[in-house]
């Protein structure tokens, strides 16, 4: 079962609180295991394009069951295959840091994608959001 609406709200709040505490402005996207958007929230001052980037990061991670760095490895080592799969999904897949898988009891429930800060900071925000619900 994907994250509940309450869990989704708590993940977003914690990720954005972590970002705000560091002076960053981000967008957080949460998708289910099929890469479908459950929630999206852009902080005041976050770049407008960060909404599309965060969703594309999350969607790719959920569908491939790989976080952003793992997706980047596939895109680099098997570019033709990656490009082919990218055309099969409803959104472009962005192979970059900033996407974190949502797992419960070893099962992938979806992913969190963050954008607006540096790639490492985006990932840190996603991890902070999941930590707030014990994942």
Beta strands, then each sheet from edge to edge (+ up, - down):
strand 1: 27-32
strand 2: 37-42
strand 3: 99-104
strand 4: 107-115
sheet 1: 2+ 1- 4+ 3-
end
